[in-house]
Amino acid sequence: MKKTPLHEKHVALGAKIIDFGGWAMPVQYTNVIDEHKATRTAATLFDICHMGEIEFSGPQATDLLQFALTRDLAGQKIGQVKLSALLNDQGGIIDDLTVYKMAEDFYMLVTNATTLEADFQRIKAILDQKKFNCRMEDISEKTGKLDLQGPRAEEILQTLSDADLKNIRFYHFAQFPVAGIPAIISRSGYTGEDGFEIYAAAEKISLIWDALMDAGRSSGMKPAGLGARDTLRLEAGMMLNGQDMTQEMSPLEVPYGWLVDWSKDFAGKSALVSLRDRGIEKKIAGLEMTGRGIARHGYAVKSGEREIGLVTSGTFAPTLNKAIGLAFIDIEFTAPDTEISIIIRDTASAARVVKLPFYKRPK
């Protein structure tokens, strides 16, 4: 398994290490519920160095990304982050990724760990075919990434940076040192809480980890692993690539229709237009268990005796104290309050469709 620059830190903290897409990653340090609740009430620090980063530079960098991605980037400002989707020719989602506009004609794409190579090859093929004047570089191995999430994230990070963090709006970033180390500080995350994603040179990221661990100790900050990251993102109604969405699913079938700008051309558009015009048959919906048990990935979903789809994600939600999930089901059963059942060990357990997200942080 590949290891992040922080692997020895996790081992020293007694983390349980698992194989996550070929990476040795901490799934928990204490337990998932403890780390989940710390994120909602104080702050937690995640090692996300396994994620991918690709730089694009040159006179036609914008043109390349405008065609490669579904989102309109024409009005994107320097210092702004935009979520977008990369599609295959059939309109299926290869990846949902974030686009950082670093300067005019200079961008950084942040990809999911397991899709980095597919993303790079898809965009490189478009570059070669269209002959855009743009340079691509995979900088993942030399880039470290941390996520500091929770209501006390800002006060903790502020002790280590001269950046005025209050001026960094959601889905915006600034380039300022953290603990004296050059970094990109982005107000964003994957937990539903306020927080920051911090990028720095891979060989320096452990110094920022140590500084944040020291600075956050008195505020109740803890390290957190992939287990809490999964329960947090699911409460916030966020999709997990490769599970809640695959290359066989389009942005119209998951809550990503808003990422599609129909007024511009983009790779995979013709297939997506055809799907839009004939109408989708299934889509992702939120569910809440009203009967016993937890809906798990792959469990069948039924309405009466009719099988209508499959659970894509499911867990016990510590903040809500109930079992929740996402399911890819027939479109006519996706309205909120629709009664459905989840087949758990050959037994039907009652559930209902609910509006996403399950959780919104207090203002």
C-alpha positions in Angstrom: 0.0 0.0 0.0 1.1 3.6 -0.6 1.6 5.7 2.5 1.1 9.4 3.0 3.8 11.6 4.5 1.9 11.4 7.8 1.8 7.6 8.1 4.2 7.3 11.0 2.2 10.0 12.9 -0.9 7.8 12.6 0.9 4.7 13.8 2.3 6.6 16.8 -1.2 7.8 17.7 -2.4 4.2 17.7 -4.7 4.6 14.6 -6.3 1.6 13.0 -4.9 1.5 9.5 -6.9 0.1 6.5 -6.4 -0.3 2.8 -8.3 2.5 1.1 -8.0 2.3 -2.6 -4.4 1.1 -2.3 -3.5 3.6 0.4 -2.7 2.8 4.0 -5.1 5.2 5.8 -6.3 5.7 9.4 -9.9 4.7 9.7 -10.1 5.7 13.4 -7.9 6.7 16.3 -10.3 6.2 19.2 -13.7 5.4 17.7 -15.9 6.7 14.9 -18.6 8.2 17.1 -16.1 10.1 19.3 -14.3 11.5 16.3 -17.6 12.4 14.6 -18.9 14.2 17.6 -15.6 16.1 18.1 -16.0 17.4 14.5 -19.5 18.6 15.2 -18.7 20.3 18.5 -15.1 21.3 18.4 -12.7 20.4 15.6 -10.8 17.5 14.0 -7.8 17.1 11.8 -7.8 14.7 8.8 -4.9 13.4 6.7 -6.1 13.8 3.1 -2.7 13.6 1.4 -3.9 10.6 -0.7 -6.1 12.9 -2.8 -4.9 14.0 -6.3 -3.8 17.4 -7.5 -3.2 18.4 -11.2 -2.0 21.8 -12.3 -3.0 23.4 -15.6 -1.2 26.4 -17.1 -1.0 28.2 -20.4 -2.9 30.5 -22.6 -5.7 28.0 -23.2 -5.9 26.5 -19.7 -9.4 27.9 -19.3 -10.5 26.7 -22.7 -9.4 23.2 -21.9 -11.2 23.0 -18.5 -14.3 24.7 -19.9 -14.6 21.8 -22.4 -13.4 19.0 -20.1 -15.8 19.9 -17.2 -19.5 20.5 -16.9 -19.4 23.7 -14.8 -19.1 27.1 -16.4 -15.7 28.5 -15.3 -15.9 31.7 -17.4 -16.8 33.9 -14.4 -14.5 32.2 -11.9 -12.4 34.7 -10.0 -8.8 34.2 -8.8 -9.1 32.8 -5.3 -12.4 31.0 -6.0 -13.1 27.3 -5.9 -15.7 25.6 -8.0 -17.0 22.1 -7.7 -17.5 20.4 -11.1 -17.9 17.1 -12.8 -15.7 15.2 -15.3 -17.8 12.9 -17.6 -17.2 10.1 -20.0 -18.6 10.1 -23.5 -21.8 8.3 -22.2 -22.4 11.2 -19.7 -21.3 9.1 -16.7 -19.4 10.7 -13.9 -15.7 9.9 -13.9 -15.1 12.2 -11.0 -16.5 15.2 -9.0 -13.6 17.5 -8.4 -12.8 21.0 -7.3 -11.3 23.7 -9.5 -9.0 26.2 -7.9 -8.3 29.3 -10.0 -4.7 30.2 -8.9 -4.1 33.0 -11.4 -5.1 33.9 -14.9 -4.4 30.9 -17.1 -3.4 28.8 -14.0 -5.6 26.3 -12.2 -5.3 23.4 -9.8 -7.8 20.5 -9.9 -8.2 18.5 -6.8 -9.4 14.9 -7.6 -10.6 11.9 -5.6 -7.7 9.5 -4.8 -9.0 6.6 -6.7 -9.8 8.5 -9.9 -6.6 10.5 -10.2 -5.2 8.5 -13.1 -8.6 8.2 -14.9 -9.1 12.0 -14.5 -5.6 12.8 -15.9 -5.9 10.5 -18.9 -9.4 11.7 -19.8 -8.4 15.4 -19.7 -5.0 14.6 -21.4 -6.9 12.9 -24.3 -9.1 16.0 -24.7 -6.0 18.2 -24.6 -4.3 16.1 -27.3 -7.5 15.9 -29.5 -8.3 19.6 -29.3 -4.7 20.7 -29.3 -5.2 23.4 -26.6 -2.1 25.4 -25.7 -2.0 24.2 -22.1 0.4 22.3 -19.9 -0.8 19.6 -17.5 1.2 18.4 -14.5 0.3 15.8 -11.8 1.6 17.3 -8.6 0.0 14.9 -6.3 3.2 13.2 -4.9 4.7 16.6 -4.0 1.6 18.0 -2.5 0.3 17.4 1.1 -3.3 18.1 2.2 -5.0 18.4 5.6 -8.6 19.0 6.4 -9.3 21.0 9.6 -13.0 20.8 10.3 -15.4 21.9 13.0 -16.9 25.0 14.6 -13.5 25.8 16.3 -11.4 25.3 13.2 -11.1 29.0 12.4 -9.8 30.0 15.9 -7.3 27.1 15.9 -5.9 27.9 12.5 -5.8 31.6 13.1 -3.2 31.1 15.8 -0.8 29.7 13.1 -1.5 32.1 10.2 -1.4 35.8 9.5 -4.2 35.4 7.0 -7.5 37.0 8.1 -9.5 33.8 8.0 -12.8 35.6 8.4 -12.3 37.2 5.0 -11.9 33.8 3.3 -15.5 33.0 2.2 -16.9 29.5 1.6 -15.4 27.9 -1.5 -12.6 30.6 -1.7 -8.9 30.3 -0.8 -5.9 32.4 0.0 -2.1 31.7 -0.2 -0.6 32.3 3.3 2.0 30.5 5.4 0.7 28.2 8.1 3.2 27.7 11.0 5.6 29.6 8.8 5.2 27.2 5.9 3.9 28.4 2.5 0.4 27.0 2.1 -3.0 27.3 0.3 -5.9 27.7 2.8 -9.3 26.9 1.4 -12.6 27.4 3.3 -14.2 24.1 2.2 -14.5 20.5 3.3 -16.4 17.2 3.2 -18.1 17.1 6.7 -20.9 19.7 6.6 -19.1 21.8 9.1 -17.2 25.1 8.8 -13.5 24.3 8.2 -10.5 24.5 6.0 -8.5 22.4 3.5 -4.8 23.2 3.8 -2.3 22.4 1.0 1.5 22.5 1.4 4.6 20.8 0.1 4.5 17.1 0.9 7.9 17.2 2.8 6.5 20.0 5.0 3.0 18.8 5.7 4.0 16.9 8.9 5.2 20.2 10.4 1.8 21.7 9.9 0.1 18.6 11.3 2.2 18.9 14.4 1.6 22.6 14.8 -2.2 22.1 14.4 -2.2 19.2 16.8 -0.5 21.4 19.4 -2.6 24.5 18.7 -5.9 22.6 18.8 -5.3 20.5 22.0 -6.8 23.1 24.3 -9.8 23.6 22.1 -10.7 19.9 22.1 -9.4 19.1 18.6 -8.7 15.5 17.8 -7.3 13.6 14.8 -10.0 11.8 12.9 -10.0 9.0 10.4 -11.9 7.8 7.4 -14.7 6.3 9.5 -15.8 9.6 10.9 -15.3 11.3 7.5 -17.8 8.9 6.0 -20.5 9.3 8.7 -20.0 13.1 8.6 -20.3 13.4 4.8 -23.3 11.2 4.8 -25.1 13.3 7.4 -24.4 16.3 5.2 -25.8 14.4 2.1 -22.5 14.4 0.2 -21.8 11.8 -2.4 -19.0 9.2 -2.2 -17.4 8.7 -5.6 -17.4 5.0 -6.7 -20.2 4.2 -4.3 -23.0 6.8 -4.5 -22.0 7.6 -8.0 -20.2 5.6 -10.7 -19.3 6.0 -14.3 -22.7 4.4 -15.1 -24.5 7.3 -13.4 -24.9 10.8 -14.7 -25.1 14.2 -12.8 -28.9 14.1 -13.4 -29.3 10.9 -11.4 -27.4 12.2 -8.4 -27.8 15.7 -6.7 -25.4 17.2 -9.2 -27.7 18.6 -11.9 -26.7 22.1 -10.7 -23.1 21.4 -11.9 -24.2 21.2 -15.5 -24.1 24.3 -17.6 -26.3 23.6 -20.7 -25.3 26.8 -22.4 -21.7 25.6 -23.2 -20.2 22.6 -24.9 -18.5 20.0 -22.8 -17.2 16.5 -23.1 -20.1 14.0 -22.7 -22.8 16.7 -23.3 -24.6 15.0 -26.3 -25.2 11.9 -24.2 -26.4 14.0 -21.3 -28.8 15.9 -23.5 -30.3 12.7 -24.7 -30.8 11.4 -21.2 -32.3 14.7 -20.1 -34.7 14.8 -23.0 -36.0 11.2 -22.6 -36.1 11.5 -18.8 -34.2 9.6 -16.1 -35.6 6.4 -14.7 -33.7 6.3 -11.4 -32.0 8.7 -9.0 -30.3 9.0 -5.7 -32.6 9.7 -2.7 -32.1 10.1 1.0 -33.7 7.6 3.3 -34.3 7.3 7.0 -34.9 4.0 8.8 -38.2 3.9 10.7 -37.8 0.2 11.4 -35.0 -1.7 13.0 -31.5 -2.0 11.5 -29.1 0.0 9.3 -29.3 0.2 5.6 -25.9 -0.9 4.1 -24.3 -0.5 0.7 -25.8 -3.1 -1.7 -29.0 -3.8 0.3 -32.2 -4.1 -1.8 -34.9 -1.4 -1.6 -38.5 -2.4 -2.1 -41.9 -0.9 -2.4 -44.3 -3.7 -1.3 -43.0 -6.7 -3.3 -41.4 -4.7 -6.0 -37.7 -4.2 -5.9 -37.0 -0.5 -6.8 -33.3 -0.1 -6.3 -30.2 -0.5 -4.1 -28.8 1.2 -1.1 -25.5 3.0 -2.0 -24.5 4.3 1.5 -25.9 3.7 4.9 -24.9 4.3 8.5 -26.0 5.2 12.0 -25.9 9.0 12.2 -24.4 10.0 15.6 -25.6 13.6 15.4 -29.2 12.7 14.5 -29.3 9.5 16.6 -30.9 7.5 13.8 -30.0 5.3 10.8 -29.8 7.0 7.5 -28.7 6.2 4.0 -28.7 7.0 0.3 -30.3 4.7 -2.3 -30.4 4.6 -6.1 -34.1 4.0 -6.8 -36.9 4.2 -9.4 -37.8 7.9 -9.9 -41.5 7.5 -9.0 -40.5 6.6 -5.4 -38.1 9.5 -4.7 -40.6 12.1 -3.3 -40.0 12.9 0.4 -42.1 10.8 2.8 -42.5 7.9 0.4 -42.7 4.7 2.4 -40.2 2.0 1.3 -38.5 -1.0 2.9 -34.9 -2.1 3.1 -34.1 -5.8 2.9 -31.8 -6.6 5.9 -30.8 -10.2 6.2 -33.9 -11.3 4.2 -36.2 -9.3 6.3 -38.0 -6.1 5.2 -37.4 -3.2 7.5 -39.4 0.0 7.2 -37.9 3.3 5.9 -39.0 6.5 4.3 -37.6 8.9 1.7 -36.4 12.2 3.1 -35.0 15.4 1.7 -31.3 15.9 1.6 -29.2 16.9 3.4 -29.9 15.0 6.6 -28.0 17.6 8.7 -27.2 21.3 8.3 -24.9 23.0 10.7 -26.3 25.7 13.0 -25.8 29.2 11.6 
